[in-house]
Amino acid sequence: MNPPATDRAAPPGWILALVIALFFAWGFATVLIDTLVPKLKALFDLTYAEVMLTQFSFFIAYLVVSIPAGLLLSRIGYVRAIVVGLLVMALGCVLFAPAAMVGLYPGFLLALFIIAAGITVLQVAANPLMALLGPSATSHSRLNLAQAFNSLGTTLGPLLGAALILSTGLVTPNAAVLSPEALTALRRSQAHVLQVPFLGIAAGLLLLAVLFWSLRQRIVLPHAGAAATLPGTLALLRDARVALGMLSIFLYVGAEVSVGSVMTNYLIWPHTLGLAAQRAGEIVSLYWGGAMLGRFVGAAALRHVRPGQLLCGCAAVAACLAVTSALSAGLLAAVTIVAIGLCNAIMFPTIFTLTIEGEIGDTPQASALLCMAIVGGAVVPVVSGAAADHFGLSAALLAPAACYLWITFYGGMAASRRAG
């Protein structure tokens, strides 16, 4: 069992730095999918709903892998679970090379699923670990700080993705004119640019895995608790705190991913700004940069403001921004969609810590269930994509707006519960 909240002392700074590096790494890798969306849409001549299968393939891994990851964590501990997650994630990045050489869309979907499987293991281990590395009273602030470095990764990722993936523009092969051989050759040629960033990420992940493994005897971390079982994990669903936390994570991640996924195409759209693909991809970094800035500010604010109150306020503003962007055009539509990132800042870590703070002794299982709820990133973007196909890109923003309205309500409930 984890030590009582009052007994948890702050660990050495280098341990915190290593764990924070994990947040940066998976943030950097995850956000590159936003750059892949317009490239793959053009390359394989996909509808918005079809191209959102990239997000579906990625985030469905959270549904499939989270509970096994929680069971694994309870048996092998935090450090070994982290090493497993890094190695699986690196394997998925390496698979981008054969996917590009073959030039088939399903190959990229498989690679994304495996990357996400590794990230799922990292999320299940690292999120509760950061909350446990110090006093319980500052867990909200500490996890927000770690998530700020995750946002640093998501801010830098679109810049690299725009430079390496979108700089050659968007090419849509004409299948009616090209022979099957010529079509395959063109797709292979265009897909080649997708290999470099992911192979570079794989190399960095392998270095992190070696570092964690070599230092495993020197890293003294909280115990992950008794070995968990599947029935015991699922039994936590009867806890209203866990169930509502899962629903909120599901809707938050779905909203965040939906906005990030449509943004490049939204900014390319003449109704908004009519930008070139590379420039639009670069501006996506401002969306994630807002989340980074907001998390640094939020880490400080949460030492003075009740978490539920701050969550409620941020979600309400995010809903208003999404609706405003959907109902407007030009610069106003662009500025309001980008500004949603600032409001997203504190949502995930705050919902996460509001849920697990009452689950001492069941932290790995509760973490697994919350990470499983990240599958919202697979579901809500497909809904948004279908709305875009049938009603236009502006309508795609109404799905995340509805998600933010629920989180506003959840934050209000959390604030009332704590006040009571």
N, C-alpha and C positions, 0 to 999 in steps of 0.2 A: 504494500500500500504506500502511496505517496505520503511524505511527511506532512504533518499539519501545516496549515498556511503560515502560522506564526513562526515555525521553525525553519522555513526555507530561507537560506542565506543566498546572497548574490554570488554566482560562480565567477571564476577568472574571466577577464574580458576576452581572451583569445577563444574561449569556448563559445561565447555569444557571437563573436565575429565569424566563426566557422559555420554556425547554424544560420546566421544571417546570410552568408554566402549562398546557402541552399535556396533561400527565398529569391535572391537575385537570379540564380541560374534558371529556376523553373519559370520565373516571370519572363525572362528574356526569350526562352524557347516557346512558351505558350503564345506570346503576342505575335510571333512571326506568322501564325495562322492568319491573322488579319491581312497580312501582305499576300499570303497565298491565295486568298479568296478571289480577288480580281484577276490574278494571273491564271489560275486554274479555270475560272469561269470563261475567260476568253479562249484559252488554249483548247479546252474540250467542248466549247460552245454550249455551256450549261445554263439552265434557268437559275434564278435566285434560290429556289427551293432545293434544286439539285446540288448547287455549290455549297449550300449550308450543310451538306452531308460531311464536309470537312470538320465542322464543329461537332456534328453528331458523332462521327467516328472518334473524335478526340474525347469528348466529354462523356460518352457512354462508358468509357473505361472506368470512370468513377463509380458507376452503378455496379459494374462487374467485379472490380478489384478492391473496393474499399473495405468490405467486411473481411475478405481473406487477408488484406494488409493489416487490419486491426488484430486478427488472430495471430499473424506472424509477429507483429510487434510485441504482443504479450508474451511470446515464447523466446524470442531472440534478443529483445531489448532495442533501445533507440539507435545505437551506433550501427549495429549489424543491419538493422532495417534500412537505415539511411544508405549504407553501402549497396544493398540490394536494389534500392530504388534508383540510385545513380547508374548502376550497371544496366538495368533494364531500359532506362531512359536513353543511355548512350547507344544501345542496340537499335532502338527505334530511329535515332538520328542517322545511324549508318545505313539503315534500309532505304533512306532517300536516294542513295546512289543507284541501286538496282531499279527502283521505281522510275527514276529519270531515264535510265538506259532503256527500259522497256517502253516507257512512254504511255503507260496505262493509268487512268484515274484511280481504279481500285488499289493499285500499288501504293499510291500516296495515302489513301485512307487507312491501309493496314499499318504503314509506318507511323502515322499519327496516333493510331490506337495504342501501339506499343510505347511510344513516347509518353502518352498520357497514363499508361499503366505504371510506368516508373515514377511519374510525377505524383500519382495517387499515393504510392507507398511513401514518398517524401512528405506529402501533405499530412498523411495520417500520423507520421512520426514527428515532424518538425513543428506543426502548429501547437499541439499540446505541450511539446517540449519547451518551446519558447515561453509559454504561459507558466510553466513550472520552474523555470530557471530564475527563481527569485521570489520575493514576497507576493502573496496572493493579492494584496491591495493594489499592486501596480501591474497586474497581469494584463489588463486592458491596454494600458499605455505601452507595455513592453511588446505585445503582439502587434500593435499598430506601428511601432517603430520598425519591427522586422518586416512588416508588410510594406512599409515605405521603401525599403530596399528592394522588395519584390517589384514595386512600382518603378523604381529606378531601372530595373531590367526591362519592364514593359515600355518605358519611355525610350530607351536606347534601341530596343529591338526594331521598331518601325523605321528608324533612321537607317539602320543597317539593311533591313529588308528592302526599303525603297531604293537604296543604292545598288544592292546586289541582285534584286529580283525584278524590280519595276523599272530600272533605268533603261532597259531595252524596249520599253513600251508594252502594250497589250496586243498580241497577234491572235486573230481568230481565223483558223484555217477554213477554207471553203471546201467542205467535204463533197459538194456536188461537182466541183471542178477537178480536184486532185484525185489521183489514183490512190488506192489503199496503201501502197508502198510509200508514195510521196507524202501522204497524210501522216503516216507513222514516223517517217524521217523528220518531218517538220516538228512534230510534237516532241520527239526526242531532243532535237536541237534546242527548242525553246525551254524544255524542262531541265536542260543541263545546268542552267543558272541556279536551280533550286538546290543543287548538291552542296555547293561551297559553304553557305552559312551553317547548314545542319552538320556537316562533317567537322567544321570548326567547333561547334557546340559539343559534339561527341568527344573531341579531344579534351576539352575543358572539363567535362563531366568525369572522364576517366582519371584525370589528375585529382579531382576532388575525392573520388572514391579511394584512390591510393592514399591520399592524405588522411582521410577519416580512418581507414584500416590501420595505417601505421601508427596512429595516435590513440588507438582504441584503449590501450592499457592506461593511458594518462588522462583520459576523459572520464571524470566521475559525474554521472548523470543520475537523475531520479530514477528509481526502479519503475518499470512499466506495469507492475502489479502482477497478480496471479494470472496464470495462463487462462485466456478467455475461451469461451465456447460459443458456437453459433447460437444455440438457444438463449444463452445468457445475454448475448449482444442484442438479439431481436427483442428480448424482454424489455429492453430500455425504451422501446417504442411506446410502451404504456405510460412512460413519464411525459407529462404534458410539456415540460420544459424542453425535453429532447425533441419531441414531435414538432412543436412549433418552431424550434430552432432549425430543424431540417427543412421545413417548408420555406422558411425565410431565406436560408442559404440557397435552396433550389431556385427561388424567384430572383434573388439578387444576382447570382451568377448568370442566370439566363438573361436578365436585363443588361448586365454589363457586357456580356459577350455579343448580344444582339446589336447593341449600339456600336461596338468596336468593329463588328463584322461588316455592317452596311456602310460604315463611314467613308471608306475610300470611294466606293461607287456613288455615295451620296454627294461627295464633294466634286466628283467628276461630272455629275448630272448638271446640265445647263440651267435647270430650275434653281440650283443652289449657287455654285461658283463656276462650274464648267472648267475645272482645273485639269492639267495633264496628270496622268496616272502617278508619276513619280512624286510630283508636288503634293498631290492628295495624300499619298502614302506617308509623306514626311509630316503632314499636319496631324495625322493620326497620333503621332508621338505626343502632341499637345494634350490630347485626351488622357493618355496614360500619365503624362507629366503632371496633369492636374491632380490625379490620384496620388502621385508621389508627394507633391507639395502638401496636399490635404492630410496625408498620413503623418508627416512630420509635425504639422500644426495640431492634428488630432491627438497625437501621442502626448503633447503638452496639455491640450484642453481637457483630456480625459482625467487628468489629475485634479480638476476643479469642477467639472460638469458631470452629472450623472450620465452613464453610458446610454440608457434608454432615451433620455431627452435629446442627446446629440444625434442619435440614430434617427429618431422621429423627425427632427428638423431637416437633416440632410436628405432623407428620403422624400420628404414633401417637396423640397426645392427641386430635386431630380425629376420628380413627376411633372412639375410645372414646366421645367426646361424642355423635357421631351415633347410635351403637348405643344408648347410654343413653337418649337422647331418644326413639328409636323404641320402646323397651321400657317407657317410663314414661308418666305422664300429669300433667296439672296444671302447677304451677309448675316442677317438676323438668324436665319435658319442654321447657318454654319456655326456661328458663335455659340448659339444655345446648345447645339448637339455636342460641341467640344467641351462646353462648361459642365456637362453632366459628369465628366471624369472627376472634377473637384469634389462633387457631392458623393461620388462612389467611395471616396477615400477610406472612411472609417467603417463602412458597412460590414464587410466580411469579418475582419478581426473582432469587431464589437459583438456581432451576432454569435460568433464562435465562442468567445469567452463568457458571454451571458449564459450560454448553454452548458459549458463544461464546468463552470465554477461550482455547481452543485453535485458534481459527479466524481468526487474524490474516491479513488479505488476502482472506478469504472472508466477512467479517462481514455484508455486505448479504444474501448468499445464505443464510447460516445463520440470520440474523434472519427472513428470509422464510419459511423452513421452520418455524421455531419459531412464528411468528405464524399460519401455516397450521394448526398443531396446535390453535390456540384454537377450532377448529371443534368441539372437545369440548363447548363450550358449547351447540352445536346438538343433539348426539347424546344425551349423558347426561341432560339434562332431559326429553327425550321418553321415555326409559326410565323415569325417575322418575315422570313423569306417568302412564304406562301402569301402573306398579306401584300408584300411588295410586288409579286407576280400578278396578283389579281386587282390591286387597288392603287399601286404606285409606291415608290420608295418612301414617301411621307407617311403613308399608312403603316409602314413597318415599325415606326417609332411608338405606335399606340400600345403594342404588346409590352415593351419594357415600361411604359408609363403605368400600365395596370399593375405590373410587378412592384414598382416603387410605392404605389398606393397601399398595397398590403404591408410593406415594410414600415411605412409610416404608422400604420395601426399597431404593428408588432412592437415598434419602439415605444409607442405610447403605453402599451400594456406593460412592457418591461419597466418603464419609469414608474408606473403606478404600483407595480409589485414591490419595487425597492423602497418607494416612499412609504408603503404600508408596512 
